Amino acid sequence: MTLGFVPSRTLATTDQITPLVQMRDGPPPFTSTVSPIPEIGNGQSVTWIQSNSPALAYYQWSFSIQRELPWKMVVDAAYVGSRGQNLWFPINKNEVPTPLLGPGDAQSRRPYPQYQGITLRDNNGASKYHSLQMTFTRRLASGLVWMANYTVSKTMDNTSSDPGGGGAGAPYETMFDFKREWALSDHDTPQSFNLTFGYEIPEWFRGRAGKYLAKGWQINTVAHLYEGHPLNLGVSLDQRGSLAGSQRPNRIGNGILPSDQRGPNRWFDTSAFTLPAPYTFGNSGRNVLRKPGFRQADASLLKNNYFKTPLNENTNLQMRFEFFNVFNHPNFQPPNATIGSLLAGTIQNVQYMLATSLLASASCSRFLWRHETLQLRRGLGLLLRMRNLW
């Protein structure tokens, strides 16, 4: 096997006016004096780009209906599906064949022993997506507006590799059996729910005092609920000797704990998984467990005070009370998924979420106080902000 090369040539005009090449004439002839050096990549990892790689293909289809309901409401129901073919799937072509796995020098049993890894930028990936998407909308009337959407879906693929994520390949186990890679996608979210709610509170009482105290109040709420993404398991000691891919454990039980038994100290049943014997592959499938989901509700209470100033006829002094994660629900990071590790199945960190222009952290108070760029973390936040309405 000989490494190829890509010749290049730089052309520059002398007077910066006269073009050296015109499109109608085509590119100028080029003769390279460089010869390939067969041993230039020996002992190194190289990349292989096929000249006849198929083009990525992605198909999407949908069907939706909409119905107007009483009380200013509208419901949308849609089926959305998609299919991907020839997706990005980088693999290591210099893997030791399965029949040759065993003790001894594994490098000499590679198809091309003069090289280390040979990353093939392959397009053997495939995916399928099916979903039912429901949206309920209440148009603004009497100061009330809200929208809720619920999605139930299933996404499957044989690789969730990101072509923009550099050279990292998909966590496949062996290139000689791609059928076992077909499983739930890393991005699969079985259920998701989102809610936005806004209500302008009517004036409590009229009169001079009511104009300033009982008018201009508004309540807003945003809620997000998502099921967790699939969790792919690995092992602490890879003894396959294939020099490519990533090993999975043996699955001898279900491994999924009931919801009332899951927690940061034991997210899944580690006794359901064992380390494979040397020079063998684990029988566990890809993405057989799930990570923790996400639940968060944020709310705000606003008080708008409109008055005239010498500079502007309509000025608003707004008081804002912002409440993040009002139910104080912890959202956890994925558990340690390395079978054989002492931390397997445990969760060490919590998630963070950018909520309505502020970063709500689990370590800070439930409420934030912000005035322009100044942030003071306290129990209750009051934001006074002058806003001109043109």
SULHU-V653721 format. One record per run of one state. SS is the DSSP state (alpha for helix, beta for strand, coil for the rest). FROM is the first residue (numbers start at 1). LEN is the number of residues. If there is no record, write none. Layout:
ss->{SS SS}
from->{FROM FROM}
len->{LEN LEN}
//
This chain:
ss->{coil alpha coil beta coil beta coil beta coil alpha coil alpha coil beta coil beta coil alpha coil beta coil beta coil alpha coil beta coil beta coil beta coil beta coil beta coil beta coil alpha beta coil beta coil beta coil beta coil beta coil beta coil beta coil beta coil beta coil beta coil beta coil beta coil beta coil}
from->{1 23 26 46 49 57 70 73 93 98 101 107 110 118 142 144 158 178 182 183 185 191 201 208 214 217 227 230 232 234 236 250 252 263 264 266 267 270 273 275 289 291 294 308 315 324 332 333 338 340 350 351 353 356 358 361 367 368 369 372 374 377 383 389}
len->{22 3 20 3 8 13 3 20 5 3 6 3 8 24 2 14 20 4 1 2 6 10 7 6 3 10 3 2 2 2 14 2 11 1 2 1 3 3 2 14 2 3 14 7 9 8 1 5 2 10 1 2 3 2 3 6 1 1 3 2 3 6 6 2}
//
